[in-house]
């Protein structure tokens, strides 16, 4: 994506039960890409096996760490003693189990069909309303839609009252913060970067005024993008 092989990409950023996807936020520390949109989707996980596997033979299960976490209680209740092996994606988990006789995968219906697996158990996520928010990333700015959200990345000075100084302009200009996350900075040990989402477009009068004040108080502020709010 950053190398120009595609115009847009889609990355997970937050799950309704397991919270933020830290790797996605950390990728913005070095990336010039912008957020162009967001999509919120219901997520259902299935317990899948290959053609050579029976339920009594299963000794391990593969899945992405987020999916393993989203199905933790179900696994504890039904397969407490099998090994849980995290892999890079649920598609990779499904690919692995096709040729194995003693393993299962937690993945979705598309991976099930693609790798011709058998669904032993369906919708095993611990929360029935489990959903994930995805970001659409690209290189272009998005004009106001009338129902927007903005994401910014902020580095603050290490001094008393720095967090209050960062947040106060948003209160002053009636900007509704919807999420604040902290991640370790790569600049110095024990320093942090704030990822903040709020309602409105960066060109809105009150948002623009708040951001101008924040810039004067922090070490660095980067607008990651303004984009239409997701509709589930």
N, C-alpha and C positions, 0 to 999 in steps of 0.2 A: 504493500500500500504506500509506504513512505517513498519507495523507490520508483513509483509511478506505474506499477503494473496494473493498477485498478484505479478507478475514479472515486469509488466509495467502498467503505468496509463497515461491518457490523460487529460490535464487541459487547460482551455482557458487562454490566457495571454494578448491578445490585439485585440481590434476591430477597423476596419478601420474608423468608424465614431465616436465611443465613447472613444477610447483610451485604456489605460492600465486597466487590471483587477487587482485591488490593492490586493484583497484577495490572489490571486495566488502568487504575489511577496512576500507578507508578510509571506506566508507559508514557503518560503525558509529560513527565518531567523532562524528557529528552526529545519529544516528538513535536514537529511543527504543525501537525494535523489539527483540524478544528472539528468541533462537534456540530453537525448539521441537522440532527434530528434524534428522536428517541422513539423506541417501540417497547410496549409492555405486553408480554405474552404469558398465558398460562402454561405451566411446565408440568408434564406428566412423565413419570419414570416407570419403566417396566423391567422386570427381572427376566433376562433372556439367556438362552443356552444354544449351543450348536447341535448338529445332528447326532453327535456321538456321546452326548451327555444326558444322564438321568439325574433327577433331583437328589437321589440318595448318594450320588458320587461327588457332589460339589464340595470342594475344599477351599476355593477362593473365589472372590468376586472382583472384577475390574470396573472402575469408573473414574470420572473426573472427581477431584477432592470435593468440589461443591455438591455434586450429586450424591456422593457418599454421605456427606453431612446432612443433606436434605432427606435422606432415607435412613438415618441412624436408628431411630426407634424401631422401625419395621425390621431392620436387620437384627437388632438386639433381640427382638421377639421371635424371629423366625429362623435366623441363621447366625446365632450368636457366636459360634465357634469357628466359622470359616475366616480365612485371611482376607482382609480388605486391602486391595492393591490400587493405589492412586495412579492414574495415567493422564496423559496430556488432554485427552478429549474422550467423550462417550463414543464417538465413532471409532477411535483407536481401541477402546474396550471391546466393542462389538467385533471388530476385525480379529482381535486376538482369540476370542472364544470360539470362533467358527471351527478351527482345527484342533481344539483341545477337548479332552474327554472329562475333565474334572473341574471346569471353571464356568462362571456365569458373568454376565455383564449387566450393569444398570445403564439403560439408554432409552431413547425414544423410539417412536414407531418408524421413523424414516430409517434409522440405523438397523432396526429389526428387519425391515423389508430389503434394504440394500445388501445385507450380509446373510440373508435367508436363515434367520434365527427363529427359534421357537419361544413364544411368550409363556413362561410358567406362571408368572403373577403380574398383574397389571395395576397401574396407578398406586405404586408403593410409597409415594412421597408422604412424609409425616403430616404435612398440612394440606388438606384438600384444595385450598385456594392458592396453592403455591404458584408464584409467578416471578418472572425475571424481567428486569428493565435492561434493554439493550440500547447502546448509543450508535447512531449512524455517524461515521467520521469521514471527512474529506478535506478539501483545501479551500472551499469557498464559504463566504459569509452568507447567511440566510436573512432575507428581509423580514420585517415584522409580519406576523399573521393575525395578531389580535389576541392570541392565547399562547403566550410564549414563556419560556424558561431560559435562564442564563446560567452558565457554569463558569466559575473563575478559579484560578489557582493563585494563592497568595503566600509570600514569605514575609514574616514579620521580624522586626528588630527584637533582640533578646533584652527586654527591659520591663520594669514593673508597669502593669496596666496595658501591656501591648495588645492583649486579646480584646479588652474593652475598647481600646482605641480603634481596633479593626472593625468591630461589630457596631459601634455606636452610630456611624453614618447611615447604616441601613435602617436603624430604628428612626433616626431623625427624618429620613426621607420616605418613610412608610414603605420600605421594600420588604416583602415577605420572604424570609429565609426558609427553604424547604429541606435543606440538608447541609451539615457541616461535618467534614471528615478530616482527620489529621494523619499524615504519612511522614515517615522520616525523610529529611532532606538529604540529598547527595552532596551538598556543599560542605557541611561540617558535621562531626559526630554530635549527637544529642541536640540537633536542630531539626525543625519540622516545617512542613508545608501544609497549608490549609486548602482543601477543596470545598468550595461553597456553591450550592445551587440556590437560586431564588427566582421568584415569579417576576416576569417582565422581560422586555427586550433591552439590550444594552443601549439602544438609541432612544428609549423612553426618557422623558425629561427627568423624572425622579430617579430612575436608575443611573442615568448619566451623571447626575449631580452627586449621588452617593459614591459612585466609582471614582469621580474626581477627588473627593475628599479622602477616600481610602488610599489612593495613590500617594497622597502627600504624607501619609502616616506609616507606610510599610516599606520594606526593602524592595519588594517586587510584586507587581500585580499583572497577571496575564488573563485576558478574557479568552476562555477556551471555545466559546461559541454561544450564540443565542439561537433558539430553535423552537418549533411548535411543541407544545406539551403532548405527551403520549396519551392515546385513548385506548383503553383495554378492550 
